[in-house]
């Protein structure tokens, strides 16, 4: 590094992608800085996948208590939840993870700045009132929840606030049809809250396989979630009793103690100073980058949720490794956005990799679809309503499995392995030749022989 620069790399945002890029660059002997204005670990660690999964676990205990009776357990007829204990134990765990991220940065040799960083020019970063010159600036500021403006929208909260509620409401309204909405609807319902899920469209999880999405909707309804499709909120008003009156477009008003809007996330680029550079933003505010994550300004790069390609923590980490190889390595690393395994921790749970049936029919001349739907073994004595649905989509010309989907218990754990198979180009013959693990739900993926269509 020449003396004209304070840093080889200045990373704005200490989420998973930013921290990985900083650590990798520092390990190559580069002088690196990281600035973070909120919390170390980004959305995932603090107000995303980690605390959400902890809440999902908490919300599943009532069903386990119920199932245990069929297995001879007694004395658990009236368990009760202490919300404050769950919330505060979650916070303690997140603080532990914050400390781990702090140590990762410290041990890498990078400098960590606690404060909001803005860009003052192609090589200039301002943080805590001081300007630093950086050869390369990496923007890894992630996304932020989006709540549309409408009469009373100030009474709604986003997913950020859900992790810190003073108390659980008796009734909650969740607005949205994507993964965050269905996950929180399941969490609230499982924690004993009367839950209404409101979505303006006709189908939940519209970007996923339709058959699987329908199974999730049916499973949510069976568990007690009140699903209102083709429905919109016109207005929210506060009542004298402190509740929220929710006026709907097509049915009677409803009262709720909480209204959660999970209607999408936007790139966190506002007031960052990008206008002082040649960086180009898309219509939705996301930063436009090339295959090497470089913006229209050659000294500024971006990755993770802020570029709005695939908003997943492991993807941001992979992008960071590719970027550091491009900047300071051999420049051979690439990222493949196809066949990324994904889970939605709704209840019932969804795991998926590859193409949906709809995508496969549009892309391939001829496909074969295999489907299995059954009651999980736990429920045989547990007496619950859960079912498991598994689906394989095969390109008949090559016999290659191009889509693998599962709704039901442990879907995420099972689909991770299926993701390796699809990445390796496994055929249906490979699946058929694999011996199943018995008794397990996963064995169904290697025993499906009859085409559904």
Secondary structure, 3 states (H helix, E strand, C coil): CCCCCCEEEEEECCEHHHHHHHHHHHHCCCCEEEEECCCCEHHHHHHCHHHHHHHHHHHHHHHHHHHHHCCCCCCCCCCCCCHHHHHHHHHHHHHHHHHHHHHHHHHHCCEEEECCEEEEECCEEEECCEEEEEEEEEECCCEEECCCCCCCHHHCECHHHHCCCCCCCCEEEEECCCHHHHHHHHHHHHCCCEEEEECCCCCCCCCCCHHHHHHHHHHHHHCCCEEECCCCEEEEEECCCCCEEEEECCCCCEEECEEEECCCEEECCCCCCHHHCCCCECCCCCECCCCCCECCCCCEEECHHHHCCCCCHHHHHHHHHHHHHHHHCCCCCCCCCCCCCEEECCCCCEEEEECCHHHHHHHCCCEEEEEEEECCCHHHHHCCCCCEEEEEEEECCCCEEEEEEEECCCHHHHHHHHHHHHHCCCEHHHHHHCCCCCCCCHHHHHCCCCCCC
